[in-house]
Amino acid sequence: MTYKILFLDIDGTILKPDHTYETTTKNAIKQVKDQGIEVFLATGRPLHEVEKLARDLEISSYIGYNGAFAVYQNETIINEPIINEPMRRKSVEEFLQISEELQHDMVLYSRDKNYFTSLEKEVVQKFIETFQLVKNDTYHDGVSSDILGATVINVSEGQAQNYEIEPDIRLSPVNVDGAQNSYDIIRNQVNKGEAVKKLLDRLEIPREKAIAFGDGMNDKEMLMAVGEGFAMSDGHPDLVQYAKHQTTAVTDSGIYNGLRKLGLVK
């Protein structure tokens, strides 16, 4: 099989818990790029927070905000993003109201900043430290139409379902040490898998020639949208049922070992 495209989640897939990546990971990415395979970062993170990693790995194509925004080769081929799907303003306002009633905190992501409902609380500072977020500000109504994604912080057991205000909404637990009890708000029609499908269609690449790696439940649609989906062995235990393969842990050359299984790296 000649593969054409590779989608890589970041936290727990490329990045280890200490925010570093293994040399084997960088080498594997270089080897597949040298074969002409296009590599995308595919993350729940806002893209303004992954610029350094992208430069380090020499990657210029991205899916961000859990599929709400996508860029191909730093937009050198097209003048606009392939995908740009902000949340409905009404939904954002409802999420904020629920978080206030339940005394949760939220971070809402735009193209430029991370907007927190509070920056002072210890749980928020821990979240910022865990993800090493830099471009942070306090949320205000003026950006409610610019929100591409959101995460609810400090959610007690059984409370996540309160945010599922529409059939199109589900909450996905954040699978990162230090961010326990946090949930990404995922839209069924706007997620990593839907973004992958649109990209494959736009680039005229059949799904059988696409590969993806992930570790969290926000990756399940992405792993199902490609021909070769890999779940990290230390990822969310429910993810493996949506993947064609399981590879080793992020701390044990998971990406390298998966790509070696396909005969793409040495």
C-alpha positions as CSV (number, residue, x, y, z in Angstrom):
1,M,0.0,0.0,0.0
2,T,1.2,3.5,-0.9
3,Y,0.1,5.8,1.9
4,K,-0.4,9.5,1.2
5,I,-1.4,11.2,4.5
6,L,-0.8,10.9,8.3
7,F,-2.8,12.5,11.1
8,L,-1.2,12.8,14.5
9,D,-2.8,13.8,17.8
10,I,-0.5,15.8,20.0
11,D,-1.1,15.3,23.8
12,G,-0.5,11.6,24.7
13,T,0.4,10.7,21.2
14,I,3.3,12.9,20.1
15,L,3.9,14.6,23.5
16,K,4.7,12.6,26.6
17,P,3.4,13.7,30.1
18,D,6.5,15.9,30.5
19,H,5.7,17.8,27.3
20,T,8.6,16.3,25.4
21,Y,8.6,13.8,22.5
22,E,10.9,10.9,21.8
23,T,13.7,11.1,19.2
24,T,12.1,8.1,17.5
25,T,8.9,10.1,17.0
26,K,10.7,13.0,15.2
27,N,12.7,10.5,13.1
28,A,9.6,8.6,12.1
29,I,7.9,11.8,11.0
30,K,10.9,12.8,9.0
31,Q,11.0,9.4,7.3
32,V,7.4,9.5,6.2
33,K,7.7,13.1,5.0
34,D,10.7,12.1,2.9
35,Q,8.5,9.5,1.2
36,G,6.1,12.3,0.2
37,I,3.5,11.6,2.9
38,E,1.7,14.8,4.1
39,V,1.7,15.0,7.9
40,F,-1.1,16.8,9.8
41,L,-1.1,17.7,13.5
42,A,-4.7,16.9,14.6
43,T,-5.4,18.3,18.0
44,G,-8.0,19.6,20.4
45,R,-5.6,22.4,21.1
46,P,-5.9,25.9,19.6
47,L,-3.5,26.2,16.8
48,H,-1.8,29.3,18.2
49,E,-0.5,27.0,21.0
50,V,1.2,24.5,18.7
51,E,3.4,26.7,16.6
52,K,6.6,25.8,18.3
53,L,6.0,22.0,18.1
54,A,5.0,22.4,14.4
55,R,8.3,24.2,13.7
56,D,10.3,21.6,15.6
57,L,8.7,18.7,13.6
58,E,8.6,20.7,10.3
59,I,4.9,20.3,9.9
60,S,2.8,22.9,8.2
61,S,-0.7,21.3,8.0
62,Y,-3.0,21.2,11.0
63,I,-6.4,20.3,12.3
64,G,-7.2,22.2,15.5
65,Y,-9.9,22.8,18.0
66,N,-11.1,19.2,17.7
67,G,-11.8,19.6,14.0
68,A,-13.3,23.1,13.9
69,F,-10.4,24.6,12.0
70,A,-7.9,23.1,9.4
71,V,-5.0,24.5,7.4
72,Y,-3.2,22.8,4.6
73,Q,0.5,23.7,4.2
74,N,0.2,27.0,6.0
75,E,-2.5,28.0,3.4
76,T,0.1,28.2,0.6
77,I,-2.2,26.2,-1.7
78,I,-5.5,28.0,-0.9
79,N,-6.3,31.5,0.4
80,E,-8.6,30.4,3.2
81,P,-8.6,27.6,5.8
82,I,-10.1,24.3,4.5
83,I,-12.3,24.2,7.6
84,N,-13.5,27.1,9.8
85,E,-16.5,26.1,11.9
86,P,-17.1,28.4,15.0
87,M,-19.6,27.4,17.6
88,R,-23.0,29.0,17.5
89,R,-23.1,32.0,19.7
90,K,-26.3,30.8,21.4
91,S,-24.6,27.5,22.3
92,V,-21.6,29.3,23.7
93,E,-23.9,31.4,25.9
94,E,-25.7,28.4,27.2
95,F,-22.5,26.6,28.0
96,L,-21.3,29.6,30.0
97,Q,-24.6,29.7,31.9
98,I,-24.4,26.0,32.8
99,S,-20.8,26.4,34.0
100,E,-21.8,29.3,36.2
101,E,-24.7,27.4,37.7
102,L,-22.6,24.3,38.4
103,Q,-19.6,26.4,39.5
104,H,-17.3,25.0,36.8
105,D,-14.7,26.9,34.9
106,M,-14.3,27.0,31.1
107,V,-11.8,27.9,28.5
108,L,-13.1,28.9,25.2
109,Y,-10.7,29.0,22.2
110,S,-10.6,31.5,19.4
111,R,-8.1,31.7,16.5
112,D,-6.0,34.1,18.6
113,K,-6.5,33.4,22.3
114,N,-7.6,31.1,25.1
115,Y,-10.5,32.8,27.0
116,F,-11.0,31.6,30.6
117,T,-14.0,32.3,32.7
118,S,-11.5,33.0,35.5
119,L,-7.7,33.2,35.5
120,E,-7.3,33.3,39.3
121,K,-8.5,29.9,40.5
122,E,-6.0,27.2,41.3
123,V,-7.7,24.7,39.1
124,V,-7.4,27.0,36.1
125,Q,-3.8,27.8,36.8
126,K,-3.2,24.0,37.0
127,F,-4.9,23.6,33.6
128,I,-2.8,26.4,32.1
129,E,0.4,24.8,33.5
130,T,-0.5,21.3,32.3
131,F,-0.9,22.4,28.7
132,Q,1.7,25.2,28.9
133,L,-0.8,27.7,27.5
134,V,0.5,31.2,26.8
135,K,-2.1,33.3,25.0
136,N,-4.6,33.6,27.8
137,D,-7.2,36.2,28.6
138,T,-10.5,36.5,30.5
139,Y,-13.6,35.8,28.5
140,H,-15.9,38.6,27.4
141,D,-19.1,38.7,25.3
142,G,-17.3,40.4,22.4
143,V,-15.7,37.2,21.3
144,S,-18.8,34.9,21.6
145,S,-19.1,34.6,17.8
146,D,-15.4,33.7,17.4
147,I,-15.3,30.5,19.6
148,L,-14.0,27.4,17.8
149,G,-13.9,25.1,20.7
150,A,-14.2,24.8,24.5
151,T,-13.2,22.8,27.5
152,V,-15.0,22.5,30.8
153,I,-12.8,22.3,33.9
154,N,-13.3,20.9,37.3
155,V,-16.4,18.7,36.4
156,S,-17.6,16.3,39.1
157,E,-18.7,12.8,38.2
158,G,-22.0,12.7,36.4
159,Q,-22.1,16.5,35.7
160,A,-20.7,16.4,32.1
161,Q,-24.0,15.4,30.7
162,N,-25.5,18.8,31.7
163,Y,-23.6,20.3,28.7
164,E,-25.1,18.0,26.2
165,I,-27.8,20.5,25.4
166,E,-28.4,19.4,21.8
167,P,-28.3,16.0,20.1
168,D,-25.2,17.2,18.2
169,I,-23.2,17.8,21.4
170,R,-21.1,15.3,23.4
171,L,-18.4,15.7,26.0
172,S,-15.1,13.9,25.7
173,P,-12.9,13.4,28.8
174,V,-9.4,15.0,28.5
175,N,-6.9,12.2,28.6
176,V,-4.0,14.1,30.0
177,D,-2.4,13.8,33.5
178,G,-3.1,17.1,35.3
179,A,-6.3,17.7,33.5
180,Q,-8.5,15.1,35.1
181,N,-12.2,16.1,35.4
182,S,-11.9,18.3,32.3
183,Y,-14.0,17.6,29.2
184,D,-13.8,18.9,25.7
185,I,-17.1,19.9,24.1
186,I,-17.4,18.0,20.8
187,R,-19.9,18.5,18.1
188,N,-21.0,15.4,16.2
189,Q,-20.7,17.2,12.9
190,V,-17.6,19.1,13.8
191,N,-14.8,16.8,15.1
192,K,-11.5,15.4,14.0
193,G,-13.1,12.6,12.0
194,E,-15.3,15.0,10.0
195,A,-12.3,17.2,9.4
196,V,-10.3,14.3,8.1
197,K,-13.1,13.3,5.7
198,K,-13.3,16.8,4.3
199,L,-9.5,17.0,3.9
200,L,-9.3,13.6,2.2
201,D,-12.1,14.7,-0.2
202,R,-10.4,18.0,-0.9
203,L,-7.0,16.5,-1.5
204,E,-8.5,13.5,-3.4
205,I,-7.0,10.9,-1.2
206,P,-8.9,7.6,-0.5
207,R,-9.3,6.7,3.1
208,E,-7.3,3.5,2.6
209,K,-4.2,5.6,2.0
210,A,-4.7,7.6,5.3
211,I,-3.2,6.8,8.7
212,A,-4.0,8.3,12.1
213,F,-2.7,8.0,15.7
214,G,-4.6,9.1,18.8
215,D,-5.0,8.4,22.5
216,G,-8.2,10.1,23.6
217,M,-12.0,9.7,23.0
218,N,-11.9,12.9,21.0
219,D,-9.8,10.9,18.5
220,K,-12.3,8.1,17.9
221,E,-14.0,9.6,14.8
222,M,-10.6,10.3,13.3
223,L,-9.4,6.7,13.8
224,M,-12.5,5.5,12.1
225,A,-12.2,7.9,9.2
226,V,-8.9,6.5,7.9
227,G,-7.7,3.1,6.6
228,E,-5.1,2.6,9.3
229,G,-6.1,3.9,12.7
230,F,-3.8,3.4,15.7
231,A,-4.7,3.7,19.4
232,M,-1.9,4.3,21.9
233,S,-1.7,1.5,24.4
234,D,-1.7,4.0,27.3
235,G,-4.6,5.9,25.9
236,H,-8.3,5.9,27.0
237,P,-9.3,2.3,27.4
238,D,-12.5,2.7,25.4
239,L,-10.6,4.1,22.3
240,V,-9.1,0.8,21.1
241,Q,-12.5,-0.5,19.9
242,Y,-12.5,2.3,17.3
243,A,-9.0,1.6,16.0
244,K,-7.8,-0.9,13.5
245,H,-4.5,-1.3,15.4
246,Q,-3.1,-0.7,18.9
247,T,0.5,0.5,19.2
248,T,2.8,1.0,22.1
249,A,2.7,3.8,24.6
250,V,3.6,7.4,23.9
251,T,6.6,6.8,26.2
252,D,7.6,3.7,24.2
253,S,7.9,4.9,20.6
254,G,4.2,4.5,19.9
255,I,4.2,6.4,16.6
256,Y,7.4,4.9,15.4
257,N,6.3,1.3,16.2
258,G,3.0,1.8,14.5
259,L,4.6,3.2,11.3
260,R,7.1,0.4,11.4
261,K,4.2,-2.1,11.5
262,L,3.1,-0.6,8.1
263,G,6.6,-0.8,6.7
264,L,7.1,2.9,6.5
265,V,10.0,3.4,8.9
266,K,13.3,1.6,9.6
